[in-house]
Amino acid sequence: MSSMVTIPTRVLTHPGIAACTSGALAAWLQCLLWAEEQCTDWYVPDVIVDMYADDLDAEQLVEHGLWRRERGGIRILPLYPITTPDTSEAGS
């Protein structure tokens, strides 16, 4: 199954992304793509994280609010608030 991830062009100016090294940014992107392809609700197990991120990259991503450590892996956090259409005004 194939899926898509939409990354806004403003992503490079996000404070958390801008504060990370290029290695951490690459790890963030690779883990994001893996999680989306696997439909894991943005959870990535340590065995996959270790393929893409060294300890310093992972710590940067946690420190800057892009990842959260969870048991056995990490959770990729949204960069921007997730919004959905207001259904209460549908049809107006």
PyMOL Python script that loads the backbone (N, CA, C, O; Angstrom):
from pymol import cmd

cmd.read_pdbstr("""\
ATOM      1  N   MET A   1       0.837  -1.173   0.000  1.00  0.00           N
ATOM      2  CA  MET A   1       0.000   0.000   0.000  1.00  0.00           C
ATOM      3  C   MET A   1       0.888   1.245   0.000  1.00  0.00           C
ATOM      4  O   MET A   1       1.922   1.288   0.666  1.00  0.00           O
ATOM      5  N   SER A   2       0.474   2.224  -0.739  1.00  0.00           N
ATOM      6  CA  SER A   2       1.222   3.467  -0.825  1.00  0.00           C
ATOM      7  C   SER A   2       0.412   4.583  -0.182  1.00  0.00           C
ATOM      8  O   SER A   2      -0.810   4.633  -0.323  1.00  0.00           O
ATOM      9  N   SER A   3       1.087   5.465   0.513  1.00  0.00           N
ATOM     10  CA  SER A   3       0.419   6.624   1.093  1.00  0.00           C
ATOM     11  C   SER A   3       1.302   7.840   0.866  1.00  0.00           C
ATOM     12  O   SER A   3       2.427   7.730   0.380  1.00  0.00           O
ATOM     13  N   MET A   4       0.774   8.991   1.225  1.00  0.00           N
ATOM     14  CA  MET A   4       1.517  10.228   1.013  1.00  0.00           C
ATOM     15  C   MET A   4       1.603  11.020   2.303  1.00  0.00           C
ATOM     16  O   MET A   4       0.697  10.986   3.136  1.00  0.00           O
ATOM     17  N   VAL A   5       2.694  11.723   2.450  1.00  0.00           N
ATOM     18  CA  VAL A   5       2.888  12.655   3.551  1.00  0.00           C
ATOM     19  C   VAL A   5       3.004  14.039   2.927  1.00  0.00           C
ATOM     20  O   VAL A   5       3.787  14.246   2.001  1.00  0.00           O
ATOM     21  N   THR A   6       2.231  14.974   3.432  1.00  0.00           N
ATOM     22  CA  THR A   6       2.332  16.351   2.964  1.00  0.00           C
ATOM     23  C   THR A   6       3.173  17.141   3.953  1.00  0.00           C
ATOM     24  O   THR A   6       2.843  17.231   5.136  1.00  0.00           O
ATOM     25  N   ILE A   7       4.243  17.700   3.464  1.00  0.00           N
ATOM     26  CA  ILE A   7       5.124  18.512   4.300  1.00  0.00           C
ATOM     27  C   ILE A   7       5.077  19.936   3.753  1.00  0.00           C
ATOM     28  O   ILE A   7       5.487  20.177   2.618  1.00  0.00           O
ATOM     29  N   PRO A   8       4.581  20.876   4.551  1.00  0.00           N
ATOM     30  CA  PRO A   8       4.478  22.244   4.056  1.00  0.00           C
ATOM     31  C   PRO A   8       5.851  22.849   3.760  1.00  0.00           C
ATOM     32  O   PRO A   8       6.846  22.496   4.393  1.00  0.00           O
ATOM     33  N   THR A   9       5.890  23.748   2.808  1.00  0.00           N
ATOM     34  CA  THR A   9       7.163  24.367   2.439  1.00  0.00           C
ATOM     35  C   THR A   9       7.754  25.182   3.579  1.00  0.00           C
ATOM     36  O   THR A   9       8.962  25.419   3.600  1.00  0.00           O
ATOM     37  N   ARG A  10       6.938  25.612   4.519  1.00  0.00           N
ATOM     38  CA  ARG A  10       7.441  26.401   5.656  1.00  0.00           C
ATOM     39  C   ARG A  10       8.121  25.542   6.716  1.00  0.00           C
ATOM     40  O   ARG A  10       8.566  26.067   7.737  1.00  0.00           O
ATOM     41  N   VAL A  11       8.210  24.245   6.497  1.00  0.00           N
ATOM     42  CA  VAL A  11       8.747  23.338   7.513  1.00  0.00           C
ATOM     43  C   VAL A  11      10.167  23.724   7.939  1.00  0.00           C
ATOM     44  O   VAL A  11      10.518  23.565   9.109  1.00  0.00           O
ATOM     45  N   LEU A  12      10.970  24.216   7.032  1.00  0.00           N
ATOM     46  CA  LEU A  12      12.358  24.543   7.376  1.00  0.00           C
ATOM     47  C   LEU A  12      12.478  25.743   8.310  1.00  0.00           C
ATOM     48  O   LEU A  12      13.529  25.951   8.917  1.00  0.00           O
ATOM     49  N   THR A  13      11.410  26.534   8.431  1.00  0.00           N
ATOM     50  CA  THR A  13      11.430  27.665   9.360  1.00  0.00           C
ATOM     51  C   THR A  13      10.761  27.325  10.690  1.00  0.00           C
ATOM     52  O   THR A  13      10.698  28.172  11.581  1.00  0.00           O
ATOM     53  N   HIS A  14      10.264  26.104  10.835  1.00  0.00           N
ATOM     54  CA  HIS A  14       9.705  25.675  12.123  1.00  0.00           C
ATOM     55  C   HIS A  14      10.844  25.710  13.143  1.00  0.00           C
ATOM     56  O   HIS A  14      11.923  25.192  12.858  1.00  0.00           O
ATOM     57  N   PRO A  15      10.637  26.306  14.325  1.00  0.00           N
ATOM     58  CA  PRO A  15      11.733  26.441  15.292  1.00  0.00           C
ATOM     59  C   PRO A  15      12.410  25.118  15.655  1.00  0.00           C
ATOM     60  O   PRO A  15      13.632  25.073  15.791  1.00  0.00           O
ATOM     61  N   GLY A  16      11.645  24.059  15.812  1.00  0.00           N
ATOM     62  CA  GLY A  16      12.237  22.766  16.159  1.00  0.00           C
ATOM     63  C   GLY A  16      13.096  22.207  15.041  1.00  0.00           C
ATOM     64  O   GLY A  16      14.182  21.682  15.286  1.00  0.00           O
ATOM     65  N   ILE A  17      12.613  22.319  13.822  1.00  0.00           N
ATOM     66  CA  ILE A  17      13.369  21.838  12.659  1.00  0.00           C
ATOM     67  C   ILE A  17      14.621  22.692  12.465  1.00  0.00           C
ATOM     68  O   ILE A  17      15.712  22.164  12.249  1.00  0.00           O
ATOM     69  N   ALA A  18      14.458  24.017  12.543  1.00  0.00           N
ATOM     70  CA  ALA A  18      15.585  24.927  12.321  1.00  0.00           C
ATOM     71  C   ALA A  18      16.703  24.722  13.340  1.00  0.00           C
ATOM     72  O   ALA A  18      17.866  24.997  13.045  1.00  0.00           O
ATOM     73  N   ALA A  19      16.363  24.245  14.526  1.00  0.00           N
ATOM     74  CA  ALA A  19      17.359  24.055  15.582  1.00  0.00           C
ATOM     75  C   ALA A  19      18.122  22.735  15.461  1.00  0.00           C
ATOM     76  O   ALA A  19      19.114  22.526  16.159  1.00  0.00           O
ATOM     77  N   CYS A  20      17.668  21.855  14.585  1.00  0.00           N
ATOM     78  CA  CYS A  20      18.283  20.528  14.456  1.00  0.00           C
ATOM     79  C   CYS A  20      19.380  20.505  13.397  1.00  0.00           C
ATOM     80  O   CYS A  20      19.399  21.325  12.480  1.00  0.00           O
ATOM     81  N   THR A  21      20.281  19.560  13.544  1.00  0.00           N
ATOM     82  CA  THR A  21      21.309  19.337  12.526  1.00  0.00           C
ATOM     83  C   THR A  21      20.678  18.677  11.305  1.00  0.00           C
ATOM     84  O   THR A  21      19.548  18.193  11.365  1.00  0.00           O
ATOM     85  N   SER A  22      21.410  18.662  10.212  1.00  0.00           N
ATOM     86  CA  SER A  22      20.893  18.008   9.007  1.00  0.00           C
ATOM     87  C   SER A  22      20.720  16.509   9.233  1.00  0.00           C
ATOM     88  O   SER A  22      19.826  15.900   8.646  1.00  0.00           O
ATOM     89  N   GLY A  23      21.558  15.907  10.070  1.00  0.00           N
ATOM     90  CA  GLY A  23      21.403  14.486  10.390  1.00  0.00           C
ATOM     91  C   GLY A  23      20.112  14.210  11.134  1.00  0.00           C
ATOM     92  O   GLY A  23      19.428  13.225  10.855  1.00  0.00           O
ATOM     93  N   ALA A  24      19.776  15.078  12.083  1.00  0.00           N
ATOM     94  CA  ALA A  24      18.525  14.919  12.825  1.00  0.00           C
ATOM     95  C   ALA A  24      17.328  15.142  11.908  1.00  0.00           C
ATOM     96  O   ALA A  24      16.327  14.431  12.008  1.00  0.00           O
ATOM     97  N   LEU A  25      17.425  16.120  11.020  1.00  0.00           N
ATOM     98  CA  LEU A  25      16.343  16.373  10.068  1.00  0.00           C
ATOM     99  C   LEU A  25      16.137  15.168   9.156  1.00  0.00           C
ATOM    100  O   LEU A  25      15.000  14.786   8.880  1.00  0.00           O
ATOM    101  N   ALA A  26      17.221  14.573   8.692  1.00  0.00           N
ATOM    102  CA  ALA A  26      17.112  13.375   7.847  1.00  0.00           C
ATOM    103  C   ALA A  26      16.453  12.232   8.619  1.00  0.00           C
ATOM    104  O   ALA A  26      15.608  11.523   8.072  1.00  0.00           O
ATOM    105  N   ALA A  27      16.833  12.049   9.878  1.00  0.00           N
ATOM    106  CA  ALA A  27      16.238  10.993  10.702  1.00  0.00           C
ATOM    107  C   ALA A  27      14.754  11.244  10.912  1.00  0.00           C
ATOM    108  O   ALA A  27      13.953  10.312  10.849  1.00  0.00           O
ATOM    109  N   TRP A  28      14.379  12.494  11.162  1.00  0.00           N
ATOM    110  CA  TRP A  28      12.970  12.859  11.337  1.00  0.00           C
ATOM    111  C   TRP A  28      12.170  12.486  10.092  1.00  0.00           C
ATOM    112  O   TRP A  28      11.109  11.869  10.185  1.00  0.00           O
ATOM    113  N   LEU A  29      12.689  12.864   8.931  1.00  0.00           N
ATOM    114  CA  LEU A  29      11.992  12.588   7.681  1.00  0.00           C
ATOM    115  C   LEU A  29      11.915  11.090   7.399  1.00  0.00           C
ATOM    116  O   LEU A  29      10.854  10.593   7.022  1.00  0.00           O
ATOM    117  N   GLN A  30      13.005  10.369   7.572  1.00  0.00           N
ATOM    118  CA  GLN A  30      13.004   8.931   7.300  1.00  0.00           C
ATOM    119  C   GLN A  30      12.043   8.196   8.230  1.00  0.00           C
ATOM    120  O   GLN A  30      11.318   7.305   7.787  1.00  0.00           O
ATOM    121  N   CYS A  31      12.030   8.553   9.496  1.00  0.00           N
ATOM    122  CA  CYS A  31      11.113   7.895  10.433  1.00  0.00           C
ATOM    123  C   CYS A  31       9.665   8.282  10.149  1.00  0.00           C
ATOM    124  O   CYS A  31       8.767   7.451  10.277  1.00  0.00           O
ATOM    125  N   LEU A  32       9.433   9.531   9.766  1.00  0.00           N
ATOM    126  CA  LEU A  32       8.087   9.965   9.397  1.00  0.00           C
ATOM    127  C   LEU A  32       7.568   9.156   8.210  1.00  0.00           C
ATOM    128  O   LEU A  32       6.432   8.683   8.227  1.00  0.00           O
ATOM    129  N   LEU A  33       8.391   9.001   7.194  1.00  0.00           N
ATOM    130  CA  LEU A  33       7.982   8.236   6.015  1.00  0.00           C
ATOM    131  C   LEU A  33       7.747   6.771   6.359  1.00  0.00           C
ATOM    132  O   LEU A  33       6.787   6.171   5.876  1.00  0.00           O
ATOM    133  N   TRP A  34       8.612   6.185   7.188  1.00  0.00           N
ATOM    134  CA  TRP A  34       8.430   4.794   7.607  1.00  0.00           C
ATOM    135  C   TRP A  34       7.104   4.636   8.351  1.00  0.00           C
ATOM    136  O   TRP A  34       6.330   3.724   8.060  1.00  0.00           O
ATOM    137  N   ALA A  35       6.843   5.525   9.310  1.00  0.00           N
ATOM    138  CA  ALA A  35       5.623   5.434  10.117  1.00  0.00           C
ATOM    139  C   ALA A  35       4.377   5.587   9.257  1.00  0.00           C
ATOM    140  O   ALA A  35       3.392   4.877   9.456  1.00  0.00           O
ATOM    141  N   GLU A  36       4.416   6.500   8.314  1.00  0.00           N
ATOM    142  CA  GLU A  36       3.258   6.708   7.443  1.00  0.00           C
ATOM    143  C   GLU A  36       3.020   5.484   6.568  1.00  0.00           C
ATOM    144  O   GLU A  36       1.877   5.065   6.388  1.00  0.00           O
ATOM    145  N   GLU A  37       4.079   4.911   6.027  1.00  0.00           N
ATOM    146  CA  GLU A  37       3.936   3.724   5.178  1.00  0.00           C
ATOM    147  C   GLU A  37       3.399   2.534   5.968  1.00  0.00           C
ATOM    148  O   GLU A  37       2.626   1.732   5.444  1.00  0.00           O
ATOM    149  N   GLN A  38       3.808   2.423   7.225  1.00  0.00           N
ATOM    150  CA  GLN A  38       3.390   1.293   8.060  1.00  0.00           C
ATOM    151  C   GLN A  38       2.064   1.538   8.772  1.00  0.00           C
ATOM    152  O   GLN A  38       1.545   0.638   9.432  1.00  0.00           O
ATOM    153  N   CYS A  39       1.511   2.741   8.649  1.00  0.00           N
ATOM    154  CA  CYS A  39       0.243   3.101   9.315  1.00  0.00           C
ATOM    155  C   CYS A  39       0.324   2.889  10.817  1.00  0.00           C
ATOM    156  O   CYS A  39      -0.545   2.238  11.396  1.00  0.00           O
ATOM    157  N   THR A  40       1.349   3.424  11.452  1.00  0.00           N
ATOM    158  CA  THR A  40       1.582   3.200  12.879  1.00  0.00           C
ATOM    159  C   THR A  40       1.140   4.365  13.749  1.00  0.00           C
ATOM    160  O   THR A  40       1.538   4.436  14.912  1.00  0.00           O
ATOM    161  N   ASP A  41       0.342   5.269  13.234  1.00  0.00           N
ATOM    162  CA  ASP A  41      -0.076   6.442  13.998  1.00  0.00           C
ATOM    163  C   ASP A  41       1.142   7.206  14.507  1.00  0.00           C
ATOM    164  O   ASP A  41       1.138   7.741  15.616  1.00  0.00           O
ATOM    165  N   TRP A  42       2.170   7.246  13.690  1.00  0.00           N
ATOM    166  CA  TRP A  42       3.410   7.987  13.922  1.00  0.00           C
ATOM    167  C   TRP A  42       4.247   7.425  15.061  1.00  0.00           C
ATOM    168  O   TRP A  42       5.075   8.137  15.629  1.00  0.00           O
ATOM    169  N   TYR A  43       4.042   6.159  15.401  1.00  0.00           N
ATOM    170  CA  TYR A  43       4.899   5.473  16.373  1.00  0.00           C
ATOM    171  C   TYR A  43       5.975   4.739  15.587  1.00  0.00           C
ATOM    172  O   TYR A  43       5.685   4.086  14.584  1.00  0.00           O
ATOM    173  N   VAL A  44       7.227   4.848  16.050  1.00  0.00           N
ATOM    174  CA  VAL A  44       8.352   4.183  15.390  1.00  0.00           C
ATOM    175  C   VAL A  44       9.121   3.399  16.448  1.00  0.00           C
ATOM    176  O   VAL A  44       9.620   3.985  17.408  1.00  0.00           O
ATOM    177  N   PRO A  45       9.223   2.066  16.283  1.00  0.00           N
ATOM    178  CA  PRO A  45       9.958   1.270  17.271  1.00  0.00           C
ATOM    179  C   PRO A  45      11.459   1.565  17.219  1.00  0.00           C
ATOM    180  O   PRO A  45      11.999   1.987  16.197  1.00  0.00           O
ATOM    181  N   ASP A  46      12.109   1.327  18.362  1.00  0.00           N
ATOM    182  CA  ASP A  46      13.544   1.609  18.479  1.00  0.00           C
ATOM    183  C   ASP A  46      14.377   0.941  17.391  1.00  0.00           C
ATOM    184  O   ASP A  46      15.350   1.531  16.922  1.00  0.00           O
ATOM    185  N   VAL A  47      14.023  -0.265  16.981  1.00  0.00           N
ATOM    186  CA  VAL A  47      14.812  -0.961  15.960  1.00  0.00           C
ATOM    187  C   VAL A  47      14.847  -0.163  14.651  1.00  0.00           C
ATOM    188  O   VAL A  47      15.846  -0.191  13.933  1.00  0.00           O
ATOM    189  N   ILE A  48      13.764   0.544  14.345  1.00  0.00           N
ATOM    190  CA  ILE A  48      13.722   1.378  13.136  1.00  0.00           C
ATOM    191  C   ILE A  48      14.421   2.712  13.398  1.00  0.00           C
ATOM    192  O   ILE A  48      15.190   3.185  12.561  1.00  0.00           O
ATOM    193  N   VAL A  49      14.154   3.316  14.556  1.00  0.00           N
ATOM    194  CA  VAL A  49      14.823   4.579  14.909  1.00  0.00           C
ATOM    195  C   VAL A  49      16.332   4.411  14.807  1.00  0.00           C
ATOM    196  O   VAL A  49      17.022   5.278  14.270  1.00  0.00           O
ATOM    197  N   ASP A  50      16.848   3.295  15.322  1.00  0.00           N
ATOM    198  CA  ASP A  50      18.295   3.054  15.317  1.00  0.00           C
ATOM    199  C   ASP A  50      18.874   2.932  13.907  1.00  0.00           C
ATOM    200  O   ASP A  50      20.070   3.148  13.710  1.00  0.00           O
ATOM    201  N   MET A  51      18.040   2.589  12.931  1.00  0.00           N
ATOM    202  CA  MET A  51      18.507   2.515  11.540  1.00  0.00           C
ATOM    203  C   MET A  51      18.782   3.907  10.972  1.00  0.00           C
ATOM    204  O   MET A  51      19.650   4.071  10.114  1.00  0.00           O
ATOM    205  N   TYR A  52      18.043   4.903  11.450  1.00  0.00           N
ATOM    206  CA  TYR A  52      18.090   6.232  10.848  1.00  0.00           C
ATOM    207  C   TYR A  52      18.725   7.316  11.721  1.00  0.00           C
ATOM    208  O   TYR A  52      19.216   8.319  11.203  1.00  0.00           O
ATOM    209  N   ALA A  53      18.717   7.119  13.042  1.00  0.00           N
ATOM    210  CA  ALA A  53      19.178   8.185  13.935  1.00  0.00           C
ATOM    211  C   ALA A  53      20.211   7.660  14.913  1.00  0.00           C
ATOM    212  O   ALA A  53      20.041   6.589  15.497  1.00  0.00           O
ATOM    213  N   ASP A  54      21.289   8.423  15.089  1.00  0.00           N
ATOM    214  CA  ASP A  54      22.189   8.089  16.193  1.00  0.00           C
ATOM    215  C   ASP A  54      21.612   8.724  17.460  1.00  0.00           C
ATOM    216  O   ASP A  54      20.611   9.437  17.397  1.00  0.00           O
ATOM    217  N   ASP A  55      22.236   8.469  18.596  1.00  0.00           N
ATOM    218  CA  ASP A  55      21.700   8.958  19.872  1.00  0.00           C
ATOM    219  C   ASP A  55      21.594  10.483  19.917  1.00  0.00           C
ATOM    220  O   ASP A  55      20.626  11.023  20.452  1.00  0.00           O
ATOM    221  N   LEU A  56      22.582  11.170  19.360  1.00  0.00           N
ATOM    222  CA  LEU A  56      22.559  12.638  19.382  1.00  0.00           C
ATOM    223  C   LEU A  56      21.422  13.200  18.535  1.00  0.00           C
ATOM    224  O   LEU A  56      20.753  14.150  18.940  1.00  0.00           O
ATOM    225  N   ASP A  57      21.204  12.610  17.355  1.00  0.00           N
ATOM    226  CA  ASP A  57      20.095  13.052  16.504  1.00  0.00           C
ATOM    227  C   ASP A  57      18.766  12.839  17.216  1.00  0.00           C
ATOM    228  O   ASP A  57      17.915  13.728  17.233  1.00  0.00           O
ATOM    229  N   ALA A  58      18.591  11.665  17.800  1.00  0.00           N
ATOM    230  CA  ALA A  58      17.340  11.352  18.495  1.00  0.00           C
ATOM    231  C   ALA A  58      17.109  12.315  19.657  1.00  0.00           C
ATOM    232  O   ALA A  58      15.990  12.785  19.862  1.00  0.00           O
ATOM    233  N   GLU A  59      18.157  12.606  20.414  1.00  0.00           N
ATOM    234  CA  GLU A  59      18.008  13.527  21.544  1.00  0.00           C
ATOM    235  C   GLU A  59      17.637  14.930  21.078  1.00  0.00           C
ATOM    236  O   GLU A  59      16.833  15.604  21.722  1.00  0.00           O
ATOM    237  N   GLN A  60      18.214  15.376  19.966  1.00  0.00           N
ATOM    238  CA  GLN A  60      17.844  16.688  19.419  1.00  0.00           C
ATOM    239  C   GLN A  60      16.361  16.730  19.080  1.00  0.00           C
ATOM    240  O   GLN A  60      15.674  17.702  19.391  1.00  0.00           O
ATOM    241  N   LEU A  61      15.876  15.680  18.446  1.00  0.00           N
ATOM    242  CA  LEU A  61      14.479  15.644  18.024  1.00  0.00           C
ATOM    243  C   LEU A  61      13.532  15.639  19.219  1.00  0.00           C
ATOM    244  O   LEU A  61      12.466  16.254  19.173  1.00  0.00           O
ATOM    245  N   VAL A  62      13.914  14.952  20.277  1.00  0.00           N
ATOM    246  CA  VAL A  62      13.112  14.960  21.508  1.00  0.00           C
ATOM    247  C   VAL A  62      13.197  16.339  22.167  1.00  0.00           C
ATOM    248  O   VAL A  62      12.179  16.913  22.555  1.00  0.00           O
ATOM    249  N   GLU A  63      14.409  16.857  22.288  1.00  0.00           N
ATOM    250  CA  GLU A  63      14.628  18.150  22.950  1.00  0.00           C
ATOM    251  C   GLU A  63      13.857  19.280  22.282  1.00  0.00           C
ATOM    252  O   GLU A  63      13.367  20.181  22.963  1.00  0.00           O
ATOM    253  N   HIS A  64      13.746  19.243  20.965  1.00  0.00           N
ATOM    254  CA  HIS A  64      13.084  20.318  20.225  1.00  0.00           C
ATOM    255  C   HIS A  64      11.612  20.034  19.952  1.00  0.00           C
ATOM    256  O   HIS A  64      10.980  20.734  19.160  1.00  0.00           O
ATOM    257  N   GLY A  65      11.064  19.011  20.605  1.00  0.00           N
ATOM    258  CA  GLY A  65       9.625  18.764  20.544  1.00  0.00           C
ATOM    259  C   GLY A  65       9.116  18.114  19.275  1.00  0.00           C
ATOM    260  O   GLY A  65       7.927  18.195  18.968  1.00  0.00           O
ATOM    261  N   LEU A  66      10.010  17.464  18.528  1.00  0.00           N
ATOM    262  CA  LEU A  66       9.590  16.807  17.292  1.00  0.00           C
ATOM    263  C   LEU A  66       9.260  15.333  17.518  1.00  0.00           C
ATOM    264  O   LEU A  66       8.437  14.756  16.807  1.00  0.00           O
ATOM    265  N   TRP A  67       9.901  14.742  18.499  1.00  0.00           N
ATOM    266  CA  TRP A  67       9.644  13.353  18.901  1.00  0.00           C
ATOM    267  C   TRP A  67       9.373  13.313  20.392  1.00  0.00           C
ATOM    268  O   TRP A  67       9.815  14.180  21.146  1.00  0.00           O
ATOM    269  N   ARG A  68       8.629  12.275  20.808  1.00  0.00           N
ATOM    270  CA  ARG A  68       8.448  11.982  22.229  1.00  0.00           C
ATOM    271  C   ARG A  68       8.849  10.533  22.440  1.00  0.00           C
ATOM    272  O   ARG A  68       8.423   9.648  21.699  1.00  0.00           O
ATOM    273  N   ARG A  69       9.660  10.298  23.442  1.00  0.00           N
ATOM    274  CA  ARG A  69      10.046   8.922  23.761  1.00  0.00           C
ATOM    275  C   ARG A  69       8.849   8.187  24.347  1.00  0.00           C
ATOM    276  O   ARG A  69       8.136   8.717  25.199  1.00  0.00           O
ATOM    277  N   GLU A  70       8.641   6.972  23.884  1.00  0.00           N
ATOM    278  CA  GLU A  70       7.614   6.091  24.415  1.00  0.00           C
ATOM    279  C   GLU A  70       8.238   4.727  24.621  1.00  0.00           C
ATOM    280  O   GLU A  70       9.335   4.462  24.130  1.00  0.00           O
ATOM    281  N   ARG A  71       7.564   3.881  25.327  1.00  0.00           N
ATOM    282  CA  ARG A  71       8.095   2.545  25.602  1.00  0.00           C
ATOM    283  C   ARG A  71       8.415   1.833  24.289  1.00  0.00           C
ATOM    284  O   ARG A  71       7.538   1.592  23.460  1.00  0.00           O
ATOM    285  N   GLY A  72       9.683   1.505  24.127  1.00  0.00           N
ATOM    286  CA  GLY A  72      10.111   0.737  22.963  1.00  0.00           C
ATOM    287  C   GLY A  72      10.266   1.511  21.679  1.00  0.00           C
ATOM    288  O   GLY A  72      10.459   0.912  20.621  1.00  0.00           O
ATOM    289  N   GLY A  73      10.185   2.851  21.741  1.00  0.00           N
ATOM    290  CA  GLY A  73      10.320   3.621  20.514  1.00  0.00           C
ATOM    291  C   GLY A  73      10.067   5.099  20.736  1.00  0.00           C
ATOM    292  O   GLY A  73      10.249   5.626  21.833  1.00  0.00           O
ATOM    293  N   ILE A  74       9.641   5.756  19.664  1.00  0.00           N
ATOM    294  CA  ILE A  74       9.336   7.185  19.727  1.00  0.00           C
ATOM    295  C   ILE A  74       7.997   7.433  19.038  1.00  0.00           C
ATOM    296  O   ILE A  74       7.531   6.622  18.237  1.00  0.00           O
ATOM    297  N   ARG A  75       7.403   8.548  19.363  1.00  0.00           N
ATOM    298  CA  ARG A  75       6.208   9.019  18.663  1.00  0.00           C
ATOM    299  C   ARG A  75       6.585  10.332  17.993  1.00  0.00           C
ATOM    300  O   ARG A  75       7.121  11.231  18.641  1.00  0.00           O
ATOM    301  N   ILE A  76       6.309  10.445  16.705  1.00  0.00           N
ATOM    302  CA  ILE A  76       6.558  11.680  15.973  1.00  0.00           C
ATOM    303  C   ILE A  76       5.404  12.626  16.291  1.00  0.00           C
ATOM    304  O   ILE A  76       4.235  12.264  16.155  1.00  0.00           O
ATOM    305  N   LEU A  77       5.742  13.829  16.712  1.00  0.00           N
ATOM    306  CA  LEU A  77       4.723  14.799  17.110  1.00  0.00           C
ATOM    307  C   LEU A  77       4.392  15.732  15.953  1.00  0.00           C
ATOM    308  O   LEU A  77       5.259  16.033  15.133  1.00  0.00           O
ATOM    309  N   PRO A  78       3.141  16.194  15.877  1.00  0.00           N
ATOM    310  CA  PRO A  78       2.770  17.119  14.801  1.00  0.00           C
ATOM    311  C   PRO A  78       3.550  18.431  14.918  1.00  0.00           C
ATOM    312  O   PRO A  78       3.784  18.928  16.020  1.00  0.00           O
ATOM    313  N   LEU A  79       3.941  18.976  13.786  1.00  0.00           N
ATOM    314  CA  LEU A  79       4.656  20.250  13.782  1.00  0.00           C
ATOM    315  C   LEU A  79       3.711  21.424  13.980  1.00  0.00           C
ATOM    316  O   LEU A  79       4.060  22.416  14.620  1.00  0.00           O
ATOM    317  N   TYR A  80       2.530  21.302  13.433  1.00  0.00           N
ATOM    318  CA  TYR A  80       1.555  22.382  13.456  1.00  0.00           C
ATOM    319  C   TYR A  80       0.248  21.820  13.992  1.00  0.00           C
ATOM    320  O   TYR A  80       0.025  20.612  13.913  1.00  0.00           O
ATOM    321  N   PRO A  81      -0.624  22.667  14.536  1.00  0.00           N
ATOM    322  CA  PRO A  81      -1.913  22.157  15.013  1.00  0.00           C
ATOM    323  C   PRO A  81      -2.660  21.440  13.891  1.00  0.00           C
ATOM    324  O   PRO A  81      -2.695  21.894  12.747  1.00  0.00           O
ATOM    325  N   ILE A  82      -3.246  20.320  14.252  1.00  0.00           N
ATOM    326  CA  ILE A  82      -4.036  19.567  13.279  1.00  0.00           C
ATOM    327  C   ILE A  82      -5.434  20.154  13.288  1.00  0.00           C
ATOM    328  O   ILE A  82      -6.080  20.214  14.334  1.00  0.00           O
ATOM    329  N   THR A  83      -5.901  20.585  12.131  1.00  0.00           N
ATOM    330  CA  THR A  83      -7.226  21.186  12.048  1.00  0.00           C
ATOM    331  C   THR A  83      -8.103  20.356  11.132  1.00  0.00           C
ATOM    332  O   THR A  83      -7.632  19.732  10.181  1.00  0.00           O
ATOM    333  N   THR A  84      -9.364  20.364  11.435  1.00  0.00           N
ATOM    334  CA  THR A  84     -10.345  19.683  10.595  1.00  0.00           C
ATOM    335  C   THR A  84     -11.454  20.676  10.299  1.00  0.00           C
ATOM    336  O   THR A  84     -11.662  21.617  11.065  1.00  0.00           O
ATOM    337  N   PRO A  85     -12.168  20.480   9.201  1.00  0.00           N
ATOM    338  CA  PRO A  85     -13.268  21.400   8.901  1.00  0.00           C
ATOM    339  C   PRO A  85     -14.303  21.375  10.023  1.00  0.00           C
ATOM    340  O   PRO A  85     -14.569  20.326  10.609  1.00  0.00           O
ATOM    341  N   ASP A  86     -14.873  22.521  10.312  1.00  0.00           N
ATOM    342  CA  ASP A  86     -15.918  22.615  11.329  1.00  0.00           C
ATOM    343  C   ASP A  86     -17.216  22.109  10.718  1.00  0.00           C
ATOM    344  O   ASP A  86     -17.821  22.788   9.888  1.00  0.00           O
ATOM    345  N   THR A  87     -17.639  20.933  11.121  1.00  0.00           N
ATOM    346  CA  THR A  87     -18.838  20.328  10.536  1.00  0.00           C
ATOM    347  C   THR A  87     -20.109  21.008  11.019  1.00  0.00           C
ATOM    348  O   THR A  87     -21.167  20.815  10.421  1.00  0.00           O
ATOM    349  N   SER A  88     -20.034  21.803  12.088  1.00  0.00           N
ATOM    350  CA  SER A  88     -21.241  22.470  12.581  1.00  0.00           C
ATOM    351  C   SER A  88     -21.725  23.544  11.618  1.00  0.00           C
ATOM    352  O   SER A  88     -22.887  23.946  11.671  1.00  0.00           O
ATOM    353  N   GLU A  89     -20.845  24.012  10.741  1.00  0.00           N
ATOM    354  CA  GLU A  89     -21.229  25.044   9.790  1.00  0.00           C
ATOM    355  C   GLU A  89     -21.387  24.491   8.381  1.00  0.00           C
ATOM    356  O   GLU A  89     -21.467  25.258   7.422  1.00  0.00           O
ATOM    357  N   ALA A  90     -21.432  23.174   8.245  1.00  0.00           N
ATOM    358  CA  ALA A  90     -21.553  22.565   6.922  1.00  0.00           C
ATOM    359  C   ALA A  90     -22.856  23.004   6.266  1.00  0.00           C
ATOM    360  O   ALA A  90     -23.909  23.047   6.902  1.00  0.00           O
ATOM    361  N   GLY A  91     -22.762  23.321   5.011  1.00  0.00           N
ATOM    362  CA  GLY A  91     -23.945  23.682   4.244  1.00  0.00           C
ATOM    363  C   GLY A  91     -24.350  25.140   4.388  1.00  0.00           C
ATOM    364  O   GLY A  91     -25.347  25.548   3.794  1.00  0.00           O
ATOM    365  N   SER A  92     -23.617  25.944   5.154  1.00  0.00           N
ATOM    366  CA  SER A  92     -24.012  27.350   5.291  1.00  0.00           C
ATOM    367  C   SER A  92     -23.367  28.205   4.240  1.00  0.00           C
ATOM    368  O   SER A  92     -23.590  29.416   4.206  1.00  0.00           O
TER     369      SER A  92
END
""", "prot")
cmd.dss("prot")
cmd.show_as("cartoon", "prot")
cmd.util.cbc("prot")
cmd.orient("prot")
